[in-house]
Amino acid sequence: MASVETAAEHERILREIESTDTNCIGPTLRSVYDGQEHGLFMDKLDARIRNHDREIEKMCNHHFQGFVDSITELLKVRGEAQKLKSQVIETNRRLQDDGKELITSMEELRQCRVQQRNIATTIDKLTHCLPVLEMYSRLQEQMRAKRYYPALRTLEQLEHTCLPRAGQYRFCSIMAENIPKLRTQIRDTAMTQLRDFLESIRKHSDKIGETAMKQAQLQRSLDSSMCVQPRALIGQRSRREAAAAMTGTDSDGQGGSPLSEQDSGILDVENEEEDDVPGAQDLVDFSPVYRCLHIYTVLGLRDVFENYYRKQRRKQARLVLQPHSNMHETLEGYRRYFNQIVGFFVVEDHVLHTTQGLVNRAYVEELWELALSKIVAALRTHSSYCDNPDLVLDLKNLIVLFADTLQGYGFPVSQLFDMLLEMREQYGEILLKRWNITFRQVLDQDNYSPIPVSTEQEYRQYTSQFPLQDPELEKLPFPKKLPFSEFVPKVYCQLKEFIYACLKYSEDLHLSSTEVDDMIRKSTNLLLTRTLSHCLQYGIKKKNVGLAELVQVIINTTHLEQSCHFLEEFISNITNVPPDTANATKLYGTSTFKDARHAAEAEIYTNLNTKIDQFLQLADYNWMTAVQGSGALTTSDYLIDLIAFLKSTFSVFTNLPGKVAQTACMSACKHISTSMLQLLLDPEVRQISMGALHQLNTDVKECESFARAGPVAGFQGDTLLLAFSDLRQLLDLFTQWDWSTYLADYGKPTCRYLRVNPHTALALLEKMRETSRKNNVFAQFRKTDRDRQKLIDTVIKQLRNLIASQHHT
């Protein structure tokens, strides 16, 4: 059994070797070598190999004839192949000879195709690169021409459009690296131009403001009733330029004119026609502002630009609003100050209306509020130094023009007009000071004499200056005299000039006629009640003013008082306000001239009394003289001179109002009577004789004779004698020695000596007693003297009792 199985196994292995790939025969052979039948297997293997060799031999023997036939056929084919090869070689030779030209042409065609492809590639690349180069060239040209805003737009297009299409080239990289530098250069250059512009408008704001104010003045002079804002006068050229600047670059990328790229902000207007007044903005080229604004907007730095611009303009505003220390000295200083302010705000207003948000209304209003407060403060300070009314008036007109100009640009100016009303008080005070000097000069130059006129022309000349209405005077033939002196027409003309000066200040202040009328009347009242009144007092109180001058002053003030209603009408005519308007202020001229006249009258009385005192100082009474016969007594020399003086003086009073002359005469007589009584009661006169009383009585009779003669017309009866009644009754009492009547009737209305004061009688009686006692030393043994002494003592005792009884009651 074992041998059978082994034989079967070897058979299987042999089949496996025959049918299996030699690469996989290893495991099969290993199984043979691992077994114990190795030799047997080898025998089997050899037998199988021999079997196969016999099969191969059989097969070869079977197919040998066919092989031989194939070889024979192959040998025949070899000859044909040689022929075919020779033909092919020949054909190939001829083909090669014939294809050389074609190959050359094809090579040329290939080269052409390569070149064509390279050209197409180059054209494609150049199509992308040439715009970059052209745009960069344009950028360089714009930079050289200082057209920075178009250059910035070109730069933006180059960076975001052209360079990405061009590809990665070295020159593109260099350009890309230069773009930030160029952008920074454009930004810095634009800022430099803006600084130059700001500096230029700071220097030229005076010219800009002057032009704007001229336009406002021209517009107001053309038609004051039309409220045309100065902005309407802006030239169309500046509007077109502003519009072009705001819309940016044009079709070829160039924005603004070449001229505007070069200037510093102020245009040359010297070649403008004189009749064509340029607009305020026509003087300024705002393209640097617009360019810089556009450039910073494109760069994304608009906020930085706005803050910088506003900050710089605020600094310039502070400089503009700072007045010069000597601004108040001339009107030109004020004009330059206003021109600079107007120029500043004209520029800001134009920037406000031609840019979108660079400055806004709130910013401009804030600047104006700051400016207005500083302007008002500066004007209050500097105008307070001014003492020239003409300069104040010119300043007022300049402020009005300044206010009207800025009001035309939409700025509120009510505070300026309020300040002008405040300055009105200062102007009034300056006018009062000037007119005070004028009135004093008129007073000093006046000759205090009636004005002589010899012709009708002269008469009309004076009556045109002063409203004289005197029919009686007009009827008199020439030559004749006006009752007043030169002072009257001159003062009246000066009053009218003052009113005109007040009216000039009230013009253009937007006041109603009633307000103007009230303002003029109040100022005129101050002139009358304060300035003119003081000047009249000054003229009256001067040391060298005599009675004749005082009389003329009274006549002058009387006529001026009568002219007050003409002044009322004059004011009403120039203000078109009826004088009877409700709440209208009345002129105080009547009271002023009345007060001056009363002061002159009082001065007349004072001067007259002073003159009388000077005569009375010459009185040289011998108080101890003995009693003489009535025929031996004569009037004292001093009294004769005094009465002569009074007669000549009162003759001058004929032109005075009756009451004034009468009062002066009465006052003079009373003063004489009082002074003569004081002579009797003088403490230094301790003794008075009856002879002295008789002499004084004689002088009093002379005075009474003067009073009875009526030196001044208008007294009724013996009214003037009443001035001497006190002294007369006293002298009668002593000279007639009528003590019994005096003591008996004292206190009764019918008493003859009603005006004799017991104190006065007692003092005089004691002086007589002293005289009697002195005489009694030498005549004490004469009975009549002793009796008289006793009588005096008795009367003195009774008078003392009378005085004592008055105290008790």
HELIX and SHEET records of a PDB file:
HELIX    1   1 ALA A    2  SER A   19  1                                  18    
HELIX    2   2 THR A   22  CYS A   24  5                                   3    
HELIX    3   3 GLY A   26  ASP A   34  1                                   9    
HELIX    4   4 HIS A   38  ARG A  144  1                                 107    
HELIX    5   5 TYR A  148  GLN A  157  1                                  10    
HELIX    6   6 LEU A  158  CYS A  162  3                                   5    
HELIX    7   7 LEU A  163  ALA A  166  1                                   4    
HELIX    8   8 ARG A  170  LEU A  222  1                                  53    
HELIX    9   9 PRO A  230  LEU A  233  5                                   4    
HELIX   10  10 GLN A  236  THR A  247  1                                  12    
HELIX   11  11 PRO A  258  GLN A  262  1                                   5    
HELIX   12  12 ALA A  280  LEU A  283  5                                   4    
HELIX   13  13 SER A  287  VAL A  298  1                                  12    
HELIX   14  14 ARG A  302  VAL A  320  1                                  19    
HELIX   15  15 MET A  327  GLU A  329  5                                   3    
HELIX   16  16 LEU A  331  THR A  354  1                                  24    
HELIX   17  17 ARG A  361  SER A  383  1                                  23    
HELIX   18  18 PRO A  389  GLY A  408  1                                  20    
HELIX   19  19 SER A  414  GLN A  445  1                                  32    
HELIX   20  20 GLU A  456  GLN A  465  1                                  10    
HELIX   21  21 PRO A  471  LYS A  475  1                                   5    
HELIX   22  22 PHE A  487  SER A  506  1                                  20    
HELIX   23  23 SER A  513  LEU A  526  1                                  14    
HELIX   24  24 LEU A  527  LEU A  532  3                                   6    
HELIX   25  25 SER A  533  LYS A  541  1                                   9    
HELIX   26  26 LEU A  547  GLN A  562  1                                  16    
HELIX   27  27 CYS A  564  THR A  575  1                                  12    
HELIX   28  28 GLY A  589  LEU A  616  1                                  28    
HELIX   29  29 SER A  630  ALA A  632  5                                   3    
HELIX   30  30 ASP A  637  VAL A  652  1                                  16    
HELIX   31  31 PHE A  653  ASN A  655  5                                   3    
HELIX   32  32 GLY A  658  LEU A  681  1                                  24    
HELIX   33  33 MET A  690  ARG A  708  1                                  19    
HELIX   34  34 THR A  719  PHE A  724  5                                   6    
HELIX   35  35 SER A  725  THR A  735  1                                  11    
HELIX   36  36 TRP A  739  ASP A  745  1                                   7    
HELIX   37  37 PRO A  758  ASN A  776  1                                  19    
HELIX   38  38 LYS A  783  HIS A  808  1                                  26    
SHEET    1   A 2 ILE A 451  VAL A 453  0                                        
SHEET    2   A 2 LYS A 480  LEU A 482 -1                                        
END                                                                             
